Structure formats: C-alpha cells, structure tokens
Amino acid sequence: MSFRHIEAFRAVMATGSMTEASRRLHTSQPQISRLIGQLEGITGLPLFDRGGSRLVPTLDGTRFHAEVERAFVGLASLEVAASRIRAFGAERLRVAAMPRLAGGLLARAVARFQRDHPGVVVAIHSGDDEAVSEWIATGFCDAAVTMVYGEIPKARFDHVKTLECVAVLPLDHPLAAKASLSLEDLRGENFIASSLGSALRERIDAMLAQAGVEVSVIAEAGLGSAICTLVAAGLGVSVMNPLAAYEEALVSSIAIRPIAPALPVHFALLFPPDHARSRLVQAFSACARTIMLEHLEGLPQQKDHGST
C-alpha cells in the first residue's frame, strides 16, 4: 500500500468521482481507477459501490476512510511542528475536546485565555472520546477538556468536578410526574441510547444488566443534541450527562430528573502522560478549570461530589 493509493482514495472520497479525483490529482481517470482497484485488492475490502455516475462508498469504505483521516491527523502534526520550528518556537497550544465540550466550555476557556495571552495561537481539535484520548496519549494535543464515565485514560488526569447523569423524558411522559427516578422505573420503556462502544453506553448497559432491568432500545445517537431531539419528539427516554441535558433543555421540550443509582460523570483536564507541562499549558489549565467550575456549578444538580 503506497501513499499514491491513499491519495487517490481520499480524492475519490472527497469528490465522489474518479474523473474529478483525477483532475484534482492532475492525472488520468484510468490511473485513479487502477489505484483504487489495487487498493481494494491490497485491503481485501470492497471500498465503493460502482453504480451510476458517482461512486458510493461501502460501509467498509467509510470505516477505512475514517482510519485514513485519523492517520493524516498525525501527518498534519508534523506540518505543525515544522511550522513552529520555522517560527522559532512561536507560542501555540493544541487543545482537544468532544463536540459538546469543544463548542461550549473549551471555546469559552480559549476566549478568556486569549484575552490574557493574545499572541498565542490556540488550535481546537474536536473528536469522540476515543480520538481525544489518542491525541493526548500520543502528545498530538497539549491538553484536553473531557468527560470520563468509566476507566481513567492513560494520561495525566486533573479532576475538576464530578456530577451525576440524569434521565431525560418527554414533557408529557408519565414518569415526568415523579421528582426522581430509579432504574426500575425505566423497565420496558422505549430508550434512546448513546452510540455503541461509547463509554456512557457501556456504563448504562452494565447498570441496567446488574439491576435486571430491560429497556427497548429504539434509536442510538452519538450527540446529546440528537438524543434530546428524539426524546422531545416522544420517541422514548434516555440517560445522559447533566451538562448536555440542561443545555439542550433550553431548546428542546424535555423533562430532566435525577436517577438512582448514581452514574457519576467526571469533568476533567487531560495531559500527555510523559510530557512536562509548560508554563503556557499550566496557564491555560488554570483558565480552563475556572471556566469549567463557573459553568458546572451553575447547573441545577441535586447532588454534587465536589471538586478538587
């Protein structure tokens, strides 16, 4: 597998056409077709469904593309490093977060941080929890704002605050009449679940199994906004972190109730495991911690495990 194979594959994925891909790469359409055919032979995967004027990626092709793009993040980090060297060490921070935090808490922290450090370029990288953990573990990012439901990642974990997940329901759901819920209350309910493989999904599934409670999973979503939209539409109930729940309640018609037993969610800052924190990273961390506490302490949580 050569770089030319991957380059052709990315171009076809981006354009949906071998002809357009050949124009982008300044080569011939038969050459692109040959490279894609060779790549399918090398990987043993059918990457595209060939029908009509456009190529449609198969499920395997989509999954392979995600891995290819992840690899190119690493190449991009080399470009960033070269740029920093050319600039004689110009100040730059790379910070990561899951989408909910990247567009909220992290963006607020960056805005406040740059008021005091206007010469620093801060690059925000948004991805799922697996991607964020990988960026931190490899040192691609200098810090991350994260939520941890289960095992603490292999990185320096700076705890900020622990809250409890909540149940979200349609406003007219019978369970909304109760002040608080238990897992038993969810027995037999239509349930909007987090994506398979996510830490939250694994914790909820484990808790339901331990309690002997079966729910009917009718939909899955990776974003809290999507879950709350489905709940507001009356499709079912869900359990999610309180930050997402209370933010989405501002735009979605949902009821929020505490649920027992508690499912803690730890809000934290993560740092690469083997890197010494520079003074710049320490300054950003202090700013991010302040922003996180200000916002999280404003949530109407019933219980709070405190902060450090």
Backbone torsions as a table, in degrees:
resi	resn	phi	psi	omega
1	MET	NA	120.8	-177.1
2	SER	-109.3	169.7	178.0
3	PHE	-62.1	-33.1	179.2
4	ARG	-62.4	-38.4	176.4
5	HIS	-60.0	-47.2	-177.0
6	ILE	-68.9	-39.1	178.9
7	GLU	-60.9	-43.7	178.2
8	ALA	-65.0	-42.1	-179.9
9	PHE	-61.2	-45.9	180.0
10	ARG	-63.2	-39.2	-179.3
11	ALA	-66.2	-40.8	178.2
12	VAL	-66.9	-40.8	177.7
13	MET	-61.9	-37.5	-176.9
14	ALA	-74.1	-34.8	-174.5
15	THR	-102.8	-23.2	-177.1
16	GLY	74.1	13.7	-176.1
17	SER	-151.8	135.1	176.3
18	MET	-69.1	-32.3	178.2
19	THR	-65.5	-47.4	179.1
20	GLU	-65.7	-37.1	178.4
21	ALA	-63.3	-39.7	179.7
22	SER	-64.9	-37.1	177.2
23	ARG	-66.2	-41.4	-179.9
24	ARG	-62.9	-37.1	-176.7
25	LEU	-96.5	4.4	176.9
26	HIS	56.6	50.0	177.4
27	THR	-142.0	-172.1	-177.1
28	SER	-94.3	156.3	177.5
29	GLN	-63.5	-40.1	177.1
30	PRO	-61.6	-33.8	178.4
31	GLN	-66.2	-41.0	177.0
32	ILE	-63.6	-45.4	179.4
33	SER	-59.5	-40.7	-179.8
34	ARG	-65.6	-42.7	-179.3
35	LEU	-64.6	-41.1	179.6
36	ILE	-66.7	-41.7	177.6
37	GLY	-61.5	-41.6	178.1
38	GLN	-65.0	-39.6	-179.6
39	LEU	-64.9	-39.8	177.4
40	GLU	-64.2	-36.6	177.0
41	GLY	-67.9	-40.5	-179.3
42	ILE	-66.4	-44.8	-176.8
43	THR	-81.2	-22.7	-174.8
44	GLY	72.3	22.9	-177.6
45	LEU	-120.5	137.2	169.6
46	PRO	-78.2	106.8	-171.7
47	LEU	-85.9	-26.8	-176.9
48	PHE	-138.3	147.4	167.4
49	ASP	-92.3	120.7	-175.1
50	ARG	-96.9	95.4	179.4
51	GLY	-150.2	131.7	-178.8
52	GLY	78.4	-161.4	-176.2
53	SER	-85.3	-15.1	-178.7
54	ARG	-119.5	150.9	177.7
55	LEU	-91.0	133.6	179.2
56	VAL	-110.4	121.1	-179.8
57	PRO	-65.4	140.0	173.3
58	THR	-74.6	173.3	175.9
59	LEU	-60.2	-42.3	177.2
60	ASP	-62.5	-39.6	178.9
61	GLY	-63.4	-40.5	178.8
62	THR	-64.6	-42.9	179.5
63	ARG	-66.2	-40.6	178.6
64	PHE	-64.3	-39.0	179.1
65	HIS	-61.9	-38.6	178.5
66	ALA	-61.2	-40.8	178.6
67	GLU	-68.8	-37.7	177.8
68	VAL	-61.9	-45.4	-179.3
69	GLU	-64.9	-34.9	177.1
70	ARG	-63.7	-39.4	178.0
71	ALA	-65.1	-36.5	-179.1
72	PHE	-71.2	-21.2	172.1
73	VAL	-60.9	-40.0	177.6
74	GLY	-63.9	-39.6	177.0
75	LEU	-65.1	-37.5	178.9
76	ALA	-62.8	-34.5	179.6
77	SER	-64.3	-31.6	176.7
78	LEU	-68.0	-38.2	177.0
79	GLU	-64.0	-40.7	178.0
80	VAL	-62.4	-44.1	-179.8
81	ALA	-61.0	-43.8	179.1
82	ALA	-62.5	-39.3	179.2
83	SER	-63.8	-40.8	179.6
84	ARG	-65.1	-39.9	179.1
85	ILE	-64.8	-43.2	178.8
86	ARG	-60.9	-33.6	-177.9
87	ALA	-87.1	12.6	178.9
88	PHE	56.1	46.6	173.5
89	GLY	78.3	31.4	177.3
90	ALA	-53.4	140.3	-175.2
91	GLU	-67.0	127.1	-179.3
92	ARG	-151.8	136.4	176.2
93	LEU	-120.8	139.0	173.9
94	ARG	-115.5	116.9	-177.2
95	VAL	-123.9	149.1	-173.2
96	ALA	-127.9	158.4	175.6
97	ALA	-168.7	159.0	170.3
98	MET	-69.4	157.9	-172.8
99	PRO	-51.3	-43.3	-179.0
100	ARG	-58.3	-41.8	-177.9
101	LEU	-82.2	-33.3	-177.9
102	ALA	-63.4	-40.9	-178.2
103	GLY	-85.4	-6.1	-177.9
104	GLY	-120.5	-92.2	-175.5
105	LEU	-58.5	-45.7	-177.3
106	LEU	-65.7	-43.1	179.0
107	ALA	-61.0	-40.1	178.1
108	ARG	-65.2	-40.5	179.8
109	ALA	-64.2	-42.2	179.2
110	VAL	-63.9	-42.4	-179.9
111	ALA	-60.9	-44.2	-179.9
112	ARG	-70.8	-39.4	-179.2
113	PHE	-61.3	-41.2	-176.5
114	GLN	-74.3	-16.2	172.3
115	ARG	-65.5	-33.9	179.6
116	ASP	-93.7	-18.4	-178.5
117	HIS	-132.7	67.6	-172.7
118	PRO	-66.3	-18.5	-178.9
119	GLY	-87.6	-2.5	-176.3
120	VAL	-92.7	130.1	173.6
121	VAL	-89.1	122.9	178.6
122	VAL	-111.6	119.9	178.3
123	ALA	-101.8	122.5	179.6
124	ILE	-96.7	126.6	177.1
125	HIS	-114.8	126.3	-177.8
126	SER	-113.9	133.1	178.5
127	GLY	-163.9	176.9	178.2
128	ASP	-71.0	174.8	-174.3
129	ASP	-61.9	-33.4	179.0
130	GLU	-66.4	-43.3	179.6
131	ALA	-65.4	-43.3	179.6
132	VAL	-61.3	-45.0	179.6
133	SER	-61.3	-39.5	179.9
134	GLU	-67.1	-42.5	179.4
135	TRP	-61.3	-36.7	179.7
136	ILE	-76.0	-44.7	-177.8
137	ALA	-60.7	-33.9	-178.9
138	THR	-89.6	-6.8	-179.2
139	GLY	81.9	7.4	178.0
140	PHE	-62.3	-37.4	176.1
141	CYS	-111.3	148.7	-177.5
142	ASP	-82.1	-26.3	-178.7
143	ALA	-161.6	162.8	178.0
144	ALA	-145.8	145.7	170.2
145	VAL	-101.7	126.4	-170.8
146	THR	-145.8	166.4	170.9
147	MET	-119.3	132.4	-178.1
148	VAL	-121.5	124.7	179.7
149	TYR	-100.2	-31.2	-174.3
150	GLY	-123.3	-124.8	-176.3
151	GLU	-67.1	138.1	-179.2
152	ILE	-70.5	132.9	-177.9
153	PRO	-62.5	164.7	178.2
154	LYS	-79.7	73.0	-179.5
155	ALA	-158.4	171.1	176.9
156	ARG	-75.4	119.8	-170.3
157	PHE	-107.7	112.5	-179.2
158	ASP	-108.5	97.4	-175.8
159	HIS	-65.6	136.9	178.0
160	VAL	-111.9	-52.4	-177.4
161	LYS	-161.8	144.5	176.4
162	THR	-117.3	127.0	176.0
163	LEU	-121.7	-177.7	-180.0
164	GLU	-115.9	141.8	176.2
165	CYS	-64.5	158.0	-176.4
166	VAL	-127.9	161.6	173.2
167	ALA	-90.8	141.5	174.9
168	VAL	-120.9	137.5	-173.7
169	LEU	-140.3	157.9	169.7
170	PRO	-61.8	147.9	-176.4
171	LEU	-58.8	-32.9	-177.2
172	ASP	-96.0	13.4	179.7
173	HIS	-72.2	140.5	179.8
174	PRO	-55.0	-35.0	-179.4
175	LEU	-68.9	-18.4	179.4
176	ALA	-66.2	-16.3	177.9
177	ALA	-73.6	-15.9	-179.1
178	LYS	-88.9	145.7	-179.7
179	ALA	-73.6	-29.8	178.0
180	SER	-150.3	160.4	-176.1
181	LEU	-124.0	161.3	170.5
182	SER	-119.8	166.4	176.8
183	LEU	-59.5	-33.8	179.4
184	GLU	-59.7	-32.0	178.7
185	ASP	-63.6	-22.8	-176.7
186	LEU	-87.0	-4.6	-176.8
187	ARG	-55.0	125.5	176.9
188	GLY	77.8	-1.7	-177.9
189	GLU	-76.6	148.1	168.6
190	ASN	-65.8	132.7	-169.4
191	PHE	-128.0	133.4	174.0
192	ILE	-97.6	111.5	-172.1
193	ALA	-99.0	156.3	169.8
194	SER	-70.1	167.3	-176.3
195	SER	-62.3	144.2	174.6
196	LEU	-57.5	137.4	179.2
197	GLY	92.6	-15.6	179.0
198	SER	-74.8	153.5	-178.7
199	ALA	-62.1	-39.8	179.8
200	LEU	-64.4	-43.2	179.8
201	ARG	-60.9	-43.9	-179.2
202	GLU	-62.7	-41.4	-179.7
203	ARG	-67.4	-43.5	-179.7
204	ILE	-65.1	-44.5	179.1
205	ASP	-59.9	-40.6	-179.6
206	ALA	-66.4	-41.5	-179.8
207	MET	-66.2	-41.9	178.8
208	LEU	-64.1	-41.8	180.0
209	ALA	-64.3	-42.7	-179.8
210	GLN	-63.9	-36.3	-179.9
211	ALA	-82.2	-6.7	-178.0
212	GLY	68.9	29.3	-178.3
213	VAL	-105.5	127.0	176.8
214	GLU	-106.2	132.8	174.3
215	VAL	-116.8	166.3	179.2
216	SER	-106.2	99.4	-179.6
217	VAL	-73.7	114.4	-177.9
218	ILE	-109.3	-10.9	179.0
219	ALA	-159.9	154.8	176.6
220	GLU	-131.2	146.5	178.8
221	ALA	-151.4	144.9	-179.8
222	GLY	-89.2	-18.7	-177.5
223	LEU	-110.0	139.2	178.2
224	GLY	-60.2	-34.6	179.3
225	SER	-62.7	-39.7	179.1
226	ALA	-68.1	-41.5	178.8
227	ILE	-59.5	-46.7	-177.0
228	CYS	-68.2	-33.0	176.5
229	THR	-64.1	-41.6	178.6
230	LEU	-67.2	-39.5	177.6
231	VAL	-63.9	-46.8	-178.8
232	ALA	-61.3	-28.9	179.0
233	ALA	-77.2	-4.1	176.6
234	GLY	89.0	12.7	-177.0
235	LEU	-75.2	-25.0	-178.7
236	GLY	169.8	-166.2	-179.8
237	VAL	-116.1	171.6	178.5
238	SER	-156.7	173.7	174.3
239	VAL	-129.7	131.9	-175.1
240	MET	-153.3	173.5	-179.7
241	ASN	-70.2	149.3	-173.8
242	PRO	-68.1	-29.3	179.5
243	LEU	-61.0	-51.4	179.2
244	ALA	-62.3	-42.7	-176.4
245	ALA	-60.8	-50.6	-175.8
246	TYR	-72.9	-30.7	174.7
247	GLU	-68.6	-42.4	-179.6
248	GLU	-71.2	-25.6	179.1
249	ALA	-64.1	-18.8	178.5
250	LEU	-71.9	-22.5	-177.2
251	VAL	-124.0	-10.8	-179.6
252	SER	-120.0	146.1	-179.8
253	SER	-85.2	85.0	-178.9
254	ILE	-131.2	154.1	172.1
255	ALA	-103.1	143.5	-178.7
256	ILE	-121.1	129.1	-179.6
257	ARG	-135.3	143.1	172.1
258	PRO	-65.1	154.0	-178.3
259	ILE	-137.9	143.0	179.8
260	ALA	-123.5	148.4	0.6
261	PRO	-68.8	162.0	-175.2
262	ALA	-66.8	142.0	172.1
263	LEU	-120.8	94.2	-175.3
264	PRO	-68.5	147.3	170.6
265	VAL	-126.5	125.2	-176.0
266	HIS	-97.6	118.3	173.7
267	PHE	-89.5	130.9	-170.6
268	ALA	-154.0	168.5	169.6
269	LEU	-108.4	138.3	178.4
270	LEU	-115.8	147.3	179.1
271	PHE	-136.9	152.5	177.7
272	PRO	-54.5	141.5	-171.8
273	PRO	-67.2	-30.0	-172.7
274	ASP	-116.4	17.2	-178.0
275	HIS	-108.0	135.9	172.4
276	ALA	-74.1	138.2	-178.8
277	ARG	-78.4	122.8	177.2
278	SER	-71.0	167.3	177.9
279	ARG	-62.5	-33.2	179.1
280	LEU	-66.3	-43.9	177.7
281	VAL	-63.8	-40.2	178.4
282	GLN	-63.0	-40.8	179.5
283	ALA	-65.1	-41.7	178.4
284	PHE	-65.0	-40.8	-178.7
285	SER	-60.8	-42.6	179.3
286	ALA	-62.9	-40.6	179.2
287	CYS	-66.7	-45.6	-179.4
288	ALA	-62.5	-40.9	178.8
289	ARG	-60.0	-44.6	-179.7
290	THR	-60.7	-46.0	179.9
291	ILE	-62.8	-44.0	-178.9
292	MET	-61.4	-45.6	-179.4
293	LEU	-65.1	-42.5	179.8
294	GLU	-57.8	-44.4	-176.0
295	HIS	-76.3	-45.6	-175.5
296	LEU	-68.5	-34.3	179.4
297	GLU	-72.0	-13.1	177.0
298	GLY	-86.7	-7.4	178.9
299	LEU	-74.6	141.2	-177.7
300	PRO	-78.8	59.7	179.5
301	GLN	-77.6	144.4	176.6
302	GLN	-73.9	-37.4	-176.9
303	LYS	-132.5	154.4	-177.7
304	ASP	-145.7	130.0	179.7
305	HIS	-85.8	3.1	175.8
306	GLY	88.6	179.9	-179.3
307	SER	-135.0	168.3	179.9
308	THR	-120.3	NA	NA
